[in-house]
Amino acid sequence: MTDFPKKNLTAEEFKDLQAELGLKALDIAEILEVSKTTVTRWRKGLTAIPQPVHLALLYLKSQKDQDIDKLKQALRDCLNRLDEL
């Protein structure tokens, strides 16, 4: 079982995860169903990144497939698992 992150994701860590996933801000916004402005604020450190977003990005990182539709499904699976906790 994977441990939950103990601290909030920083803007730099968010950008690193985004780069590792190979996704643009608009892709992340679409996958997480938030506005591009929200993603931009996270990237700039203007808005705290909610822990469920951190967990979702870590889950997506664990998925090897970079297809947007499959990433969306992986996110839904992740959120369903979080709901079960």
C-alpha positions in Angstrom: 0.0 0.0 0.0 1.3 3.5 -0.9 1.6 6.1 1.8 -0.2 9.3 1.4 1.9 12.4 0.9 2.6 14.1 4.3 2.9 17.6 2.9 1.2 19.8 0.3 2.6 19.8 -3.2 4.6 22.9 -4.0 4.4 24.7 -7.3 7.8 23.4 -8.3 6.8 19.8 -7.5 3.6 20.3 -9.4 5.5 21.5 -12.5 7.9 18.6 -12.1 5.0 16.1 -12.0 3.4 17.9 -15.0 6.6 17.5 -17.0 7.0 13.8 -16.0 3.5 13.2 -17.2 4.2 15.1 -20.4 1.0 17.1 -20.1 0.2 20.7 -20.9 -1.7 22.9 -18.4 -4.8 22.5 -20.6 -4.5 18.7 -20.5 -4.3 18.7 -16.7 -7.2 21.1 -16.5 -9.3 18.8 -18.7 -8.2 15.6 -16.8 -8.9 17.1 -13.4 -12.0 19.0 -14.6 -10.8 22.4 -13.4 -10.1 25.6 -15.3 -6.8 26.3 -17.0 -6.6 29.4 -14.8 -6.7 27.1 -11.7 -3.8 25.0 -13.1 -1.9 28.2 -13.9 -2.4 29.4 -10.3 -1.1 26.1 -9.0 1.9 26.4 -11.2 2.7 29.9 -10.0 2.1 29.0 -6.4 -0.8 31.5 -6.1 -3.3 28.9 -4.9 -2.7 25.9 -2.7 -2.8 22.5 -4.5 -5.5 20.4 -2.8 -4.2 17.0 -1.6 -6.7 15.0 -3.8 -5.0 16.7 -6.8 -1.6 15.7 -5.5 -2.8 12.1 -5.0 -4.5 12.1 -8.5 -1.2 13.3 -10.1 0.8 10.7 -8.3 -1.7 8.0 -9.4 -1.5 9.3 -13.0 2.3 9.2 -12.8 2.1 5.5 -11.8 0.1 4.9 -15.0 2.4 4.3 -18.0 -0.1 5.2 -20.7 -0.1 8.8 -21.7 -3.3 8.8 -23.8 -5.6 11.6 -22.5 -8.7 9.4 -22.5 -7.0 6.6 -20.6 -5.6 9.2 -18.1 -9.1 10.5 -17.5 -10.3 7.0 -16.8 -7.3 6.4 -14.5 -8.2 9.5 -12.6 -11.8 8.4 -12.3 -10.5 5.1 -10.9 -8.3 6.9 -8.5 -11.1 9.1 -7.2 -13.4 6.1 -6.8 -10.7 4.4 -4.7 -10.3 7.5 -2.6 -14.1 7.5 -2.0 -13.8 4.0 -0.7 -11.3 5.0 2.0 
